[in-house]
Amino acid sequence: MLSIFSRSPEFWEKTTRSQRMLFLHIPKTAGISFYKTLQDVHGADNVWIPYKDEIGNAREIIQMDWAARARFKAIAGHMPFGGHGLFNDCVYATFIRHPIERVLSSYFFNHEREDSPTYKSDMAANVSITSFAQQHDNVMTRYLMTSHFTDATYWMSSEVVPDIAGRSFLGYDFRRPVEVRGFRLKQWSLGVTDVAGKGRRGLVSRVRVQASDDGFREHCVTIAKVTLANDGAANLYSVAPSRPARYWRLLADVNPQTARWGVMTLAFYDQPLDDEDKAMPPAPASVDGEAIASGWTGAYRPANAFDGYNVLAPWQRTPGSLTQAHCDEAIENLREWVVIGLVERYVESLDLMRAAFRWPRAPEHRVNTGTVRRHAGVFGPGVQRELEAINRYDVQVHRAAVTLFEQDLKHWALRRDDA
């Protein structure tokens, strides 16, 4: 069994055949310098860098025209892991930095640069280094945790993983027979027009309510056809008395060109709904089960149907709320998907990137190096231990990254020796 600190054989093949890079720019990890290198290698017109915040960058990518998205050789910016579902043949790259050095760099940047996001608030409150670290803990782990790259609970697209006839569906495996009597749904518009200019992607006007006893492989029954409201509200829809079934889904009848469906809220009810329920709907069917879907987002399994949870921004989880499971997920994503650079070994990292992505040699850039930095020793060993405890998951991520980086250097050096 492979260790989480070793590459899988598939990683090298995936890297070699990749057509584009998604560069996850974790704050204060030499990202701006690397942007310049990407532009030198591919040409500025072939590198797309949306200069917004994390959520804004992800939304920009989601809303891009498919043809435009495909032509870029690299997409770079502050964005979470998870965008590979929107691209074919892509692989990630990122730079990892020692957690204490990254925290110190971020702290002094925010305290000494008036254009930093929290300069005024931090200065007014005279925020200490430990308080700052507690409010911005384990940033590298948060960026590398799996995110489904949308602020809809579910993101459907037949252009990514096609369902039969280009139809997208969302549903639930109740793990026991349930008679669905209604559902509550709120759509999310992606804000872009379809190819023919006849409607907005992300808004579905009609769905089929379907039941199955075997996961829709056989004996799938359409219970009702429902016209959806497109007013942006969480609307209730009734379903006529039907029959109990384990699997229920909403199948969107959409043209393949417009089969992109975002849903903010979806809950199934096992009791009748009426107009009086709109202000205070009954509790959804209480079950032990999981969500089902037609797309790559099927890996996300909320506790009960859909609750509007924002899965775009895992870094917005409450400070101190990450668990070892989040850390393990981040390390697994590094191992399976990410070509790693280390800020502390920047020149070697560029050599590794050139080998992994088959780049010609390009100039080395150093941008934003004037940011004031301090050494951990300034605060004494007690403060350093506090910072390590606060960022204990980033410490693990950094340790794994160093191990993988050494393996990558050895791999590509062997490839060069064999050539």
C-alpha positions in Angstrom: 0.0 0.0 0.0 1.3 3.4 -0.9 2.3 5.8 1.8 0.6 9.2 1.8 4.2 10.5 1.5 5.0 8.7 -1.8 3.9 9.4 -5.3 1.5 7.0 -7.1 2.7 5.7 -10.5 -0.2 7.4 -12.2 1.0 10.8 -11.0 4.0 10.8 -13.4 1.8 9.8 -16.4 -0.8 12.5 -15.5 1.9 15.2 -15.3 3.5 14.2 -18.5 0.3 14.3 -20.6 -1.2 17.4 -18.9 -2.2 20.2 -21.3 -2.4 22.9 -18.7 -1.5 23.9 -15.2 -3.7 25.2 -12.4 -1.4 27.1 -10.2 -2.7 27.4 -6.6 -1.2 30.6 -5.3 -1.2 30.2 -1.5 -0.6 33.7 0.0 3.0 34.6 0.8 4.6 31.7 -1.1 6.4 33.4 -4.0 3.3 33.3 -6.2 3.7 36.7 -7.9 7.3 35.7 -8.9 6.0 32.5 -10.4 3.4 34.4 -12.4 6.2 36.1 -14.3 7.8 32.8 -15.1 4.6 31.4 -16.4 4.1 34.4 -18.7 7.7 34.0 -19.9 7.2 30.3 -20.7 3.8 30.4 -22.3 3.4 34.0 -23.3 1.2 36.5 -21.4 -1.8 35.9 -23.7 -1.8 32.2 -22.8 -1.7 32.6 -19.0 -4.9 33.7 -17.3 -4.5 35.4 -13.9 -7.7 36.7 -12.4 -6.6 39.3 -9.9 -9.4 39.0 -7.4 -9.9 37.3 -4.1 -10.3 33.5 -3.7 -14.1 33.4 -4.3 -13.9 36.0 -7.1 -11.2 34.1 -8.9 -13.1 30.8 -8.8 -16.3 32.4 -10.0 -14.4 34.0 -12.9 -13.1 30.6 -14.0 -16.6 29.0 -13.6 -18.1 31.7 -15.8 -15.5 31.6 -18.5 -16.6 30.5 -22.0 -15.6 26.9 -22.5 -13.5 27.6 -25.6 -11.7 30.5 -23.9 -11.0 28.3 -20.9 -9.5 25.6 -23.0 -7.0 27.8 -24.8 -5.1 28.9 -21.7 -2.0 26.9 -20.9 -2.0 28.0 -17.3 -4.6 29.5 -14.9 -3.0 31.0 -11.8 -4.3 32.8 -8.7 -5.6 32.6 -5.2 -8.0 29.7 -5.6 -8.8 26.4 -3.9 -8.0 22.9 -5.0 -10.9 21.4 -7.0 -11.0 23.2 -10.3 -9.7 20.2 -12.3 -13.3 19.1 -12.8 -13.7 22.1 -15.2 -10.7 21.1 -17.4 -9.4 18.2 -19.3 -5.8 16.9 -18.9 -4.7 19.4 -16.2 -2.4 19.1 -13.2 -1.8 21.4 -10.3 1.3 23.3 -9.2 1.9 25.2 -6.0 4.6 26.5 -3.7 4.8 25.4 -0.1 6.6 27.3 2.6 7.7 26.6 6.2 4.5 27.4 8.1 6.2 29.7 10.7 8.0 31.7 8.0 4.7 31.9 6.0 2.8 33.2 9.1 5.5 35.8 9.9 5.6 37.0 6.3 1.8 37.3 6.2 1.7 39.0 9.6 4.2 41.7 8.8 2.7 42.2 5.3 -0.7 42.9 6.9 0.8 45.1 9.5 3.2 47.2 7.4 1.6 47.5 4.0 -1.3 49.9 3.9 -2.7 48.2 0.8 -3.0 44.8 2.6 -6.5 43.5 3.3 -6.5 43.8 7.1 -4.0 46.6 7.6 -6.5 49.1 9.2 -8.2 46.5 11.4 -5.0 44.9 12.6 -3.3 48.2 13.3 -6.4 49.5 15.2 -6.6 46.4 17.4 -2.8 46.0 17.7 -3.2 42.3 16.9 -0.4 40.1 18.2 1.3 37.5 16.1 -0.4 34.6 18.0 -3.8 36.2 17.7 -3.2 36.8 14.0 -2.2 33.2 13.6 -5.3 31.9 15.4 -7.5 33.9 13.1 -5.7 32.7 10.0 -4.7 29.2 10.9 -3.5 26.4 8.6 -3.8 28.4 5.5 -1.9 25.9 3.3 -4.2 23.1 4.5 -7.3 25.1 3.8 -6.1 25.8 0.2 -5.3 22.2 -0.5 -8.4 20.6 1.0 -10.9 19.5 -1.7 -13.2 22.2 -2.8 -15.9 21.8 -5.4 -15.2 25.2 -6.9 -18.6 26.7 -6.7 -20.8 28.5 -4.2 -23.7 26.3 -5.2 -24.0 23.2 -3.1 -23.9 21.1 -6.2 -22.5 22.0 -9.6 -23.8 20.0 -12.6 -22.5 20.0 -16.1 -23.0 17.5 -18.8 -20.0 19.1 -20.5 -17.8 17.7 -17.7 -19.4 14.3 -17.0 -22.3 13.7 -19.4 -25.4 12.0 -18.3 -27.6 10.2 -21.0 -28.9 12.8 -23.5 -27.0 15.6 -21.7 -29.3 15.6 -18.6 -28.0 16.5 -15.1 -29.6 15.1 -12.0 -29.4 15.6 -8.2 -30.9 13.3 -5.7 -30.6 11.2 -2.6 -30.1 7.7 -1.5 -32.3 7.4 1.6 -31.1 3.8 2.4 -34.7 2.9 3.2 -38.0 3.2 1.4 -39.3 6.8 1.6 -42.4 8.3 -0.1 -41.4 11.7 -1.2 -44.3 14.2 -1.1 -42.4 17.4 -2.0 -39.0 19.1 -2.3 -37.5 22.5 -1.6 -35.0 23.9 -4.2 -33.1 27.1 -4.8 -31.2 27.5 -8.0 -28.0 29.5 -8.6 -27.5 31.3 -11.8 -24.0 31.1 -13.2 -24.5 34.5 -14.8 -23.5 33.6 -18.4 -25.5 33.0 -21.5 -25.7 29.8 -23.5 -24.1 29.4 -26.9 -27.3 30.3 -28.8 -28.0 33.2 -26.5 -31.4 31.9 -25.6 -31.1 31.5 -21.9 -28.9 31.5 -18.8 -26.8 28.5 -18.0 -27.5 27.3 -14.5 -31.2 27.9 -14.6 -33.4 24.8 -15.2 -37.0 25.3 -16.0 -38.3 21.8 -15.7 -37.4 18.7 -13.8 -38.7 15.1 -13.6 -39.1 13.7 -10.1 -38.0 10.1 -10.3 -37.9 7.1 -7.9 -35.9 3.9 -8.1 -35.3 0.9 -5.9 -31.8 0.1 -7.3 -30.0 3.3 -8.0 -31.6 4.1 -11.4 -30.0 1.1 -13.1 -33.4 -0.6 -13.6 -37.0 0.1 -12.7 -36.8 3.9 -12.7 -40.2 5.5 -12.4 -41.1 9.1 -13.2 -43.4 10.3 -10.5 -44.0 13.9 -11.6 -42.9 16.6 -14.0 -42.4 19.9 -12.2 -41.9 23.4 -13.6 -39.4 25.4 -11.5 -39.5 29.0 -10.5 -36.5 31.1 -11.6 -36.8 33.8 -9.1 -33.7 33.0 -7.0 -35.8 32.0 -4.0 -35.9 28.7 -2.1 -39.3 27.5 -3.4 -41.4 24.5 -2.3 -42.8 22.1 -4.8 -45.4 19.4 -4.0 -45.4 15.9 -5.5 -48.6 13.8 -5.7 -48.8 10.7 -3.6 -46.6 8.1 -5.2 -44.9 5.1 -3.7 -42.0 4.4 -1.3 -38.5 4.1 -2.9 -34.9 4.1 -1.7 -33.5 6.5 -4.4 -35.0 9.8 -5.4 -33.7 12.3 -7.9 -34.6 15.4 -9.8 -33.6 15.0 -13.5 -33.1 18.3 -15.4 -34.3 18.1 -19.0 -31.8 20.5 -20.6 -30.0 20.9 -23.9 -26.4 19.7 -23.7 -25.2 23.2 -24.5 -26.9 24.6 -21.4 -26.6 21.6 -19.1 -24.9 23.5 -16.3 -27.0 23.5 -13.1 -26.1 25.1 -9.8 -28.3 24.3 -6.8 -28.0 26.2 -3.5 -30.6 24.3 -1.6 -32.3 21.0 -2.1 -34.3 19.0 0.5 -36.8 16.2 0.1 -39.9 15.9 2.3 -41.9 12.9 3.2 -45.0 14.8 4.1 -47.4 17.1 2.1 -46.4 20.7 1.5 -48.8 23.7 1.1 -48.5 27.4 0.8 -48.5 27.9 4.5 -45.2 26.0 4.7 -43.2 28.5 2.7 -42.3 30.6 5.7 -41.6 27.6 7.9 -41.4 24.4 5.9 -41.5 21.1 7.7 -38.3 19.3 8.6 -36.9 17.3 5.6 -37.0 13.5 5.7 -34.7 12.5 8.5 -32.5 9.7 7.2 -29.1 8.1 7.2 -28.1 8.4 3.6 -26.1 10.3 1.0 -26.5 12.6 -1.9 -26.3 11.3 -5.5 -25.5 13.3 -8.6 -24.6 12.9 -12.3 -21.4 14.9 -12.2 -17.9 15.0 -10.7 -19.4 16.7 -7.6 -20.9 13.4 -6.6 -18.0 12.9 -4.2 -19.5 15.6 -1.9 -21.9 13.9 0.5 -23.8 16.2 2.8 -25.5 14.8 5.9 -29.0 15.2 4.6 -29.8 16.3 1.1 -28.6 19.9 0.5 -28.4 22.8 3.0 -26.7 25.6 1.0 -23.3 25.0 2.6 -20.6 27.1 0.9 -18.2 24.5 -0.4 -16.2 27.0 -2.4 -14.2 28.4 0.5 -13.0 25.9 2.9 -10.6 28.5 4.4 -13.7 30.2 5.7 -14.3 27.5 8.2 -14.3 28.8 11.7 -10.7 29.3 12.9 -9.6 26.3 14.9 -12.2 24.0 13.3 -10.0 22.0 11.0 -9.4 18.3 11.9 -6.8 15.7 11.1 -9.1 14.5 8.3 -8.8 17.8 6.5 -5.0 17.6 6.8 -4.9 14.1 5.5 -7.1 15.1 2.6 -4.8 18.0 1.8 -1.7 15.7 1.8 -3.5 13.2 -0.4 -4.3 15.9 -2.9 -0.6 17.0 -2.9 0.4 13.4 -3.5 -2.0 12.7 -6.3 -2.3 16.0 -8.2 0.3 18.7 -7.4 3.8 19.4 -8.6 5.4 21.0 -5.6 7.8 23.8 -5.3 9.4 24.9 -2.0 9.9 28.6 -1.3 13.1 27.8 0.6 14.5 26.0 -2.5 13.1 28.3 -5.2 15.8 27.8 -7.8 15.6 24.0 -7.5 11.8 24.3 -7.7 11.9 26.1 -11.0 14.2 23.4 -12.4 11.8 20.8 -11.2 8.8 22.6 -12.8 10.8 22.9 -16.1 11.4 19.2 -16.1 7.9 18.1 -15.1 6.1 20.4 -17.5 8.8 20.2 -20.3 9.5 23.9 -20.3 12.3 25.7 -22.0 14.7 27.6 -19.6 13.2 30.9 -18.6 14.5 33.8 -16.5 14.1 33.6 -12.8 12.0 36.4 -11.2 11.9 37.7 -7.7 8.9 39.9 -7.0 7.5 41.2 -3.7 10.8 40.3 -2.0 10.8 43.7 -0.3 8.1 42.7 2.2 9.4 43.1 5.7 10.1 39.8 7.3 11.2 38.7 10.8 12.8 35.6 12.2 10.9 33.4 14.6 13.7 33.9 17.1 12.6 37.5 17.6 9.6 36.2 19.6 11.4 33.6 21.5 10.9 29.8 21.6 7.7 30.0 23.5 5.9 32.0 20.8 7.4 29.8 18.1 5.9 26.7 19.8 2.5 28.4 20.0 2.6 29.2 16.3 3.5 25.6 15.5 0.7 24.3 17.7 -1.8 26.7 16.0 -0.6 25.6 12.5 0.0 22.0 13.4 -1.7 20.8 10.2 0.3 23.1 8.0 3.4 21.7 9.7 2.4 18.2 8.6 1.6 19.4 5.1 5.0 21.1 4.8 6.7 17.9 6.0 4.9 15.8 3.4 5.7 18.4 0.7 9.4 18.3 1.5 9.4 14.5 1.2 7.5 14.5 -2.1 9.7 17.3 -3.4 12.8 15.2 -2.8 11.2 12.3 -4.6 10.3 14.5 -7.5 13.9 15.8 -7.8 15.2 12.3 -7.8 12.6 11.1 -10.4 13.4 13.9 -12.8 17.1 13.7 -12.3 16.9 9.9 -13.2 14.8 10.8 -16.3 17.6 13.3 -17.4 20.3 10.7 -16.8 18.5 8.1 -18.9 17.8 10.5 -21.8 
